Every structure is written in C-alpha cells, then in structure tokens.
Amino acid sequence: MTSTTTDSFGLSILRELQKDGRASIQEISERIGLSASPVARRVRLMEEAGIILGYTAMIDEAALGFGFSVFVSVKLDKQVDDALARFEAEIARHPEVVDCWLMTGNRDYLLRVATSGLVEFERFLVGTFTKIPGVASIESSIPLRRIKAGPARIS
C-alpha cells in the first residue's frame, strides 16, 4: 500500500466507499474533511493500484429466492496444475457457486453454494457437481446462522 491509502484520509475514503459506493466525491469530501480534488485523486490512485477493485450493489440473496447456502469441501483426485485449472474453469460456469477458495489442509477447495432450498441443492449436487471430472470426494455442511458478515478489512 502507498501512503495515500495508509494515511487517515485514505482509510477514511475507503470506509466511506464501503458504507456507500454511490457516494459522490463531494459527499465523501464533506464527510472526511478533505477537499474534493485530493479525494478524487486518491480514489483514482487506489483504483489504478487495484486497491479499489470496482463498485457493486450489496444484494440480499434470500430476497431473490436463494437463501439456502451450503458449504462444500472438495478433494480432487490429483492436485496438479491441469486438474486445478479444469476444476476452477468448470466451477466458474455455475452461478450456484458464489464463492470458491483454494485451500490448504485435507481438502482442496471450499465453496459456498447458494440455492433456493434443499431440493435445488440436491439437484445441483447430484445432477451437476458430482459429474465434474477429477472430484474425488465432497463434504457438505449446512450453516444454521450467519454470525458476522462484513466488508473487506481496512485496518
């Protein structure tokens, strides 16, 4: 990180954008006590540096009918580059998989699958997921309640 992002103004800009990604430069400027030109410059520099990855809307999956999440641990039969790449390309094709992490430990991947319910999850698991080449084993866990969800860590 550069001094532009690690100083108090840079961190304040990031916090304001996390609260409201649609806030104007002028609104952010007023909230943090820095004039608009330096705020705009800092935002542009953080975008160019890849610190600000983009802007998006926070959407309630449950309100769209996808309130049933399942965490799926996957072990592949081979942990070589080609097998990992094939699995990742296949996973990217399925909108049900909303998060996918390459892991250390006894499992290769951890996924969060969002569906409308157990019936849709079973259909995805049996009809699609178990047919992905190279998958040696799958373990599913159904979360009972989310305790914490937040934006990216800033400081």
C-alpha positions as CSV (number, residue, x, y, z in Angstrom):
1,M,0.0,0.0,0.0
2,T,1.1,3.5,-0.6
3,S,1.0,6.4,1.8
4,T,-2.2,7.6,0.0
5,T,-4.1,4.6,1.3
6,T,-2.4,4.1,4.7
7,D,-2.9,7.6,6.0
8,S,-6.0,8.6,7.8
9,F,-7.6,10.3,4.8
10,G,-7.0,7.3,2.5
11,L,-8.5,4.9,5.1
12,S,-11.4,7.3,5.7
13,I,-12.2,7.4,1.9
14,L,-12.2,3.6,1.8
15,R,-14.5,3.4,4.8
16,E,-16.9,5.9,3.2
17,L,-16.9,4.0,0.0
18,Q,-17.6,0.7,1.8
19,K,-20.6,2.4,3.5
20,D,-21.9,3.9,0.3
21,G,-20.3,3.1,-3.0
22,R,-22.6,5.5,-4.7
23,A,-21.4,8.5,-2.7
24,S,-20.1,11.4,-4.8
25,I,-16.6,12.7,-4.4
26,Q,-18.2,15.9,-2.9
27,E,-20.1,13.9,-0.3
28,I,-17.0,11.9,0.7
29,S,-15.0,15.1,0.8
30,E,-17.5,16.7,3.2
31,R,-17.7,13.6,5.4
32,I,-13.9,13.3,5.9
33,G,-12.9,16.9,5.9
34,L,-10.7,17.0,2.8
35,S,-11.4,19.0,-0.4
36,A,-12.9,17.3,-3.4
37,S,-9.8,17.4,-5.7
38,P,-7.5,15.4,-3.3
39,V,-10.3,12.9,-2.6
40,A,-10.8,12.4,-6.4
41,R,-7.1,12.0,-6.9
42,R,-6.8,9.5,-4.0
43,V,-9.7,7.4,-5.3
44,R,-8.3,7.3,-8.8
45,L,-4.9,6.2,-7.4
46,M,-6.5,3.5,-5.3
47,E,-8.4,2.3,-8.4
48,E,-5.3,2.3,-10.5
49,A,-3.3,0.4,-7.8
50,G,-6.0,-2.2,-7.6
51,I,-7.0,-1.4,-4.0
52,I,-10.4,-0.4,-5.1
53,L,-11.4,-3.3,-7.3
54,G,-14.8,-1.9,-8.5
55,Y,-18.2,-0.8,-7.4
56,T,-21.2,-3.1,-6.8
57,A,-24.5,-3.3,-5.1
58,M,-24.9,-5.5,-2.0
59,I,-27.8,-7.8,-2.8
60,D,-29.8,-10.0,-0.5
61,E,-29.7,-13.5,-2.0
62,A,-32.7,-14.6,0.1
63,A,-34.8,-11.8,-1.3
64,L,-34.1,-13.2,-4.8
65,G,-35.0,-16.7,-3.7
66,F,-31.5,-18.0,-3.0
67,G,-31.5,-18.0,0.8
68,F,-30.2,-21.6,1.3
69,S,-26.4,-21.7,1.5
70,V,-24.3,-24.8,1.7
71,F,-20.6,-25.0,2.3
72,V,-19.0,-27.7,0.2
73,S,-15.5,-29.1,0.7
74,V,-13.9,-30.7,-2.3
75,K,-11.0,-33.1,-2.6
76,L,-9.7,-33.7,-6.1
77,D,-8.1,-37.0,-7.2
78,K,-5.0,-35.1,-8.4
79,Q,-3.5,-31.8,-7.1
80,V,-1.6,-30.9,-10.3
81,D,-1.9,-27.6,-12.2
82,D,-4.0,-29.0,-15.0
83,A,-6.5,-30.7,-12.7
84,L,-6.9,-27.5,-10.6
85,A,-7.4,-25.4,-13.7
86,R,-10.0,-27.7,-15.1
87,F,-11.9,-27.8,-11.8
88,E,-11.8,-24.0,-11.5
89,A,-13.0,-23.5,-15.1
90,E,-15.9,-25.8,-14.5
91,I,-16.9,-24.2,-11.2
92,A,-16.8,-20.7,-12.8
93,R,-19.6,-21.9,-15.2
94,H,-22.1,-22.5,-12.4
95,P,-24.0,-19.5,-10.9
96,E,-24.9,-21.6,-7.8
97,V,-21.3,-21.4,-6.7
98,V,-21.0,-17.9,-5.3
99,D,-17.6,-18.3,-3.5
100,C,-14.8,-20.7,-4.2
101,W,-11.5,-20.9,-2.3
102,L,-8.4,-23.0,-3.0
103,M,-7.4,-24.3,0.5
104,T,-4.6,-25.8,2.4
105,G,-5.2,-28.9,4.6
106,N,-7.0,-32.1,3.8
107,R,-9.5,-30.6,1.3
108,D,-8.5,-28.8,-1.9
109,Y,-11.5,-26.3,-2.3
110,L,-14.1,-24.7,-0.1
111,L,-17.2,-23.5,-1.9
112,R,-20.3,-21.7,-0.9
113,V,-23.3,-22.7,-3.0
114,A,-26.5,-20.6,-2.9
115,T,-29.8,-22.2,-3.9
116,S,-33.5,-21.8,-3.3
117,G,-33.5,-24.8,-0.9
118,L,-32.5,-28.3,-0.2
119,V,-34.3,-29.7,-3.4
120,E,-32.4,-27.3,-5.7
121,F,-29.1,-28.0,-3.8
122,E,-29.6,-31.8,-4.2
123,R,-30.4,-31.3,-7.9
124,F,-27.2,-29.3,-8.4
125,L,-25.1,-31.7,-6.3
126,V,-26.4,-34.9,-7.9
127,G,-27.1,-33.6,-11.4
128,T,-24.1,-31.4,-11.9
129,F,-21.4,-31.3,-9.2
130,T,-20.8,-35.0,-8.8
131,K,-20.3,-35.2,-12.6
132,I,-17.3,-32.8,-12.6
133,P,-14.2,-34.8,-13.7
134,G,-11.4,-35.1,-11.1
135,V,-13.6,-34.7,-8.0
136,A,-12.6,-37.5,-5.6
137,S,-14.8,-36.6,-2.6
138,I,-17.3,-34.0,-1.5
139,E,-18.4,-33.0,2.0
140,S,-21.3,-30.6,2.5
141,S,-22.2,-28.5,5.6
142,I,-25.3,-26.5,6.0
143,P,-24.9,-23.3,8.1
144,L,-27.5,-22.6,10.7
145,R,-27.0,-18.9,11.1
146,R,-24.5,-16.2,9.9
147,I,-22.9,-14.6,12.9
148,K,-20.8,-12.0,11.1
149,A,-20.7,-10.6,7.6
150,G,-18.7,-7.6,6.7
151,P,-16.9,-5.7,4.0
152,A,-13.1,-6.0,3.4
153,R,-10.8,-5.4,6.3
154,I,-9.2,-1.9,6.0
155,S,-7.2,-1.6,9.2
